[in-house]
């Protein structure tokens, strides 16, 4: 829905691929936050 509003050509076929993609993005973000934490 958001990508359609910004005219981006982004599409996910189904709930499970979207959930898997969100999980991968979350894990990569968490891992990079552990490595690059500047506190």
Legacy VTK file of the C-alpha trace (Angstrom):
# vtk DataFile Version 3.0
C-alpha trace
ASCII
DATASET POLYDATA
POINTS 39 float
0.000 0.000 0.000
2.722 2.493 0.939
4.861 1.611 -2.071
1.847 2.159 -4.319
1.326 5.647 -2.864
4.956 6.578 -3.630
4.804 4.941 -7.104
7.442 2.318 -6.266
7.465 -0.924 -8.208
7.529 -3.187 -5.143
5.312 -6.252 -4.794
5.321 -9.307 -2.528
3.367 -12.397 -3.549
1.656 -13.546 -0.387
1.779 -13.345 3.368
4.523 -15.893 4.068
7.133 -14.378 1.725
6.384 -10.975 3.260
6.777 -12.387 6.769
10.045 -14.094 5.845
11.370 -10.893 4.272
10.436 -8.886 7.360
12.179 -11.446 9.560
15.359 -11.296 7.468
15.389 -7.486 7.526
14.843 -7.502 11.290
17.641 -9.989 11.925
20.106 -8.113 9.727
19.186 -4.839 11.416
19.628 -6.379 14.874
22.986 -7.901 13.922
24.292 -4.649 12.443
23.128 -2.783 15.533
25.182 -5.149 17.704
28.297 -4.630 15.603
27.988 -0.907 14.919
26.675 0.195 18.325
28.326 3.507 19.196
27.449 3.713 22.891
LINES 1 40
39 0 1 2 3 4 5 6 7 8 9 10 11 12 13 14 15 16 17 18 19 20 21 22 23 24 25 26 27 28 29 30 31 32 33 34 35 36 37 38
